[in-house]
Amino acid sequence: MKKEDDASLGRFFLELVVLVLVFAGIGKLLMAFVFANEQVEGPSMQPTFESGDRIIANRHSSINRGDIVILKAPDEPGAFYIKRVVGMPGENIASKNDTMYINGKKLKEPYLNAYKKKLPAGTLYTNDFTYQGLFNKGNYIPKDQYFVMGDHRNVSKDSRMLGTIKKSDIIGVVKLRYWPLNKFTVF
């Protein structure tokens, strides 16, 4: 009976190891092809995200205005940025007197209110600008490209400096902040 118990226990541990390896392999494949797991660095998305926040993005989500995306940094090979999609393909975008306009219509941006309230009266949080297409191709965001900005507008390096972002350079749309635990959020 002892030999059968030992064989049964050995088989149990072997099955457990195989099961753990299978689940680890599935997790690795999901993170490689379906999800992106990243850590936020820098102040450009404050107060929405702080340095050290851990997030998960879906690589296959459709991209909509207001989505927070992880993208390949166009000016730093191998680096990633996290930004908010403000302008969509085919749109004209401008900021006047701290109000964003899409095709001439005001864009509501409630996620900026916390910082705007802290500024001295008369100080702009988003400096005035009008999107100008590259090489005089017009004032509309090109097909399959997006205008992205950080929520902390006065420190963010974004489409105002870098230009529009190609859809192919967007890694994924942020769906979850899981760290720190007290800020767990589903987007």
N, C-alpha and C positions, 0 to 999 in steps of 0.2 A: 504494500500500500504506500509506503514512503517513497518508493521509486516513481510511482504514478503521480504522487503529489508534486515531487520535484519536477517531473516532466511537464505537468500541467502548469506549474508556476513559471517554468522556463518559457513555455509556449505563450503564456500570458504576457510576459515582459517583451518577448519578440514581437508579438502582435501590437503591443503598446508602442514600441519603437517605430515599427512600420507605420502605424497610424499617425504618430507625431511627424514623421518624415513626409507623409502624404499631405497632411494639413499644412506643414511648413512650405512644401512645394506649391500648393495651391495659393497660399498667401503671397509667396514670392511672385508667382505669375500674375495675380491680381494687381499687385503693386507695380509690376513692370508694364502691364498693358491696359489696366482699367483705372487704377487710382494712382495718385501721386501723394507722397507723404513728405511734407516740407516743414522747415522751421522759419519763422519770420525773423528777419534781421533789419534793424534800422527803424527810424521814426516815421517813414513816409505814409503809413496807413493809420497812424494814431488818430483818434482814440479807438478806432475799430479793432486794431491789432497792435500789440506791443512786441518788442524784441523778445524772443524766446517762446512766443506762442507756437504751438504745433498744430498743423492743419492738414486736412486731407482734401484733395481735389479730384473730381471726376474728369478723366481724360476725354470722355465722349459726350459731354453735355453740350447742348446748343448754347450759344453765347447770346446773352440779352443785356440790354442797358441796365446798369446797376449791379451786374454780377461782379464779383471779385475774382480775379484770375491770376494764375501763376504764369509768367511768361519768361522766355529766354531774354536775358538782358542784351539789347542790341549793341551796347557799348562795352560790355565786359564778357568775353567768351567764357563759357562754363558757369556763369552766374545766372541767378533767377531773380526776377522782381515780382512783387505782389502789388497789383493795382486794381482800380475799379473801372469798368467799362462805362464811359460817358457818351461817346459818339459811335454810331453804327455806320456800316457801309452806305454810301449814297447821301449822307447827311452833311449839313453845314453846321459848324459849331462856333460859338463865340461867347466871350464873357465880357459883360459890361456892368460896372458898378456892383461887383460882387454877385451878379446873377448870371447863371449859365443859360444860354439860349441854343436850342436845337431847331434848325430851320426857322428861326425867328420866334419860336415859342419858348416861354420860360420853362426851365427844368427844375422841378422840386428836388432838393438835396437835403433832406432832414438829417442825414448822418454828419453834416458839417456844422450843425447848430451849436454843439458843445464848444467847439473852438471859436466860432464866430463871436459868441457871447463874451469870451475872454479878451477880445481885442479892444484897444482904445477906440473911442468914437472916431469915425472917419477913416479908419484903417481898413484896407481891402484884404480879404483873406485869399481871394483869387484875383490876381492882377488882370486887367483888361487884355484881351487878345482876340484875334479872329483867325481861324484855321485857314492857312494858305497851302494849297496842294503843292507838292514838289514839282519843280520844273514847269511852273505855270500851267498845270493841267486842270486848273479850276479850283474852286473852293469847296469841293465836296470830298468826303472821305472815300478813297477808292474801294472797289469791290474786294471782298475778302480781307479787309483791313479794319482796325478799330482804333478809336481815340481813347486812351486810358490815362487816368490821373490818380494820384495818391489822395487819400482823404485829408492828409496834413499838407494842404496846398502850398504853403509858403516854404516847405523844405523838400518837397517831392520832386525827384527827377522823373519826368513822365513824357507824354506825347507832346507837350509844349516845347520840350527841348529835343526829344528823340525822334519825333515824327510818329506817324501811325504805326501800329503793330500788325503784322501779317497774321492771319488766322493760323497758319502753319507754325508760328512761333509761340502760340499760346499752348501751354502744357495742359491746363485744365481749369475748370471752374471750381472754386472753393465751395465745399458742401458742409464741412465740419471743422470746428476747432475743438480739439480734445485735451489740450493742455494750455494753461493750467486748468485743473479740474473745476475750480470755482467759476471759470468763465466758459464752461462747456456750452457750445452753441451750434445749432444746425442752421445752415443758410439756405 
